[in-house]
Amino acid sequence: MSKPDVYILKNHLDGEEALDDAAFAGPAREIMRALDVDPGNRAVMMKPNVTAGAPRNSGIVTHPAFVAGLVDYFVEDAGVPVGEVYVGEATSRLTSQAQRDLGWARSGYTEMAREKRVRLLELADYGNVRVTPGNTVQLHNIGISRWAAAENVFYVNVPKLKTHNLGVVTLCGKNQQGVMIPVTERHLCSDAWRATFGRDDRRKQGREWMRVEDHEAWQRTIAHMHWDVFLACRPDFNVVEGIVGRDGNAFYQGRNFPTGLVVAGASMAAVDLVAAHLMGFKPENLVYLQVGIERGLCPPSIGDVNVHLVRDGEVAGVADPDRYRADPPFEVYRDIPADYAKKDLFDEYDPNAEDFQITA
């Protein structure tokens, strides 16, 4: 079997440049042009990570300027009519329209969509397709957004490069929770808790009792769920926005780094393996990858992926991924006793702040 291909683009940014929309939009379009990504006469639906509704420069959400660069590629380079380019995300059915609008606006997507004349989709409003893919472990009958499942739609998974307090990384696999419809079935953190620990009172006690091995058991359960969703819905293409990466707990506790990275490819598993490697993780210390490898869904190691460098708008040849690993590596904060000692590494982000801090 041939090795999957993954492409990385690396720009060097200083702190001020990392705040510039062009630093996000330019690399997004550049890597897609270099790869000549072809949607095949289909409409395009991009699914960024916007679920937290955090500000655009928080490092928590996929930056809207990055998605704007993808829009420019599909419309101006790939020739997709602007009316057939969409950006989708899903919220709870109990979320009011005003709250939905606020989430899009707060993350900068309303402004971006208006400027680029693309439509924002509330995926939950369009129903689902039930999929029973077989060879699943935790989830067996999975509701998938009609937009992500449709054969006449080119589905692009656009996650953020960041860590997560349960999954340890939030990359393509975690981002696919957003195409699970109905939304009530995508609360995988809670579902994985119940599947791992049962319905008991320990959750009310917080995580102060949790040992590393307990947390890893919880990780293993949700990892199986993410790979089950992958079997039900394989993105047509994956592009990880790592222009500014974030560590910590995935939300308001963490650090932002101007990594200047884009990681892209058709193989979701290979893209996640490479992106995690660039963050400083390996299969032996990341349960999500271990599970994918055990199930035969993920390449066993970075050596089983053809990693290419995109430079100056062209594929510049095979890359040594170790040259582009984060130094220092990303640190995860799992909110368990084993991580309490490193809590001071991270900043508490003020969601009302107009700016954000990046670590050189």
Secondary structure, DSSP 8 states (H G I E B T S, - for coil): ----EEEEEE----TTGGGSHHHHHHHHHHHHHHHT----S-EEEEEE--TT---TTSSSS--HHHHHHHHHIIIIIS---GGGEEEEE---TTS-HHHHHHHHHHTTHHHHHHHHT-EEEEGGGG-EEEE--SS-SS--SEEEEHHHH-TTEEEEEE-EEEEETTTEEESHHHHGGGGBSSGGG--HHHHHHHHHH-SSGGGGGTTTT--HHHHHHHHHHHHHHHHHHHHH---SEEEEEEEEEE-BSSSSEE-EE---EEEEES-HHHHHHHHHHHHT--GGG-HHHHHHHHTT-S-SSGGGSEEEEEETTEEEEE--GGGGS-SS---B--SSGGGGGGGGGSEE--TT-S---B--
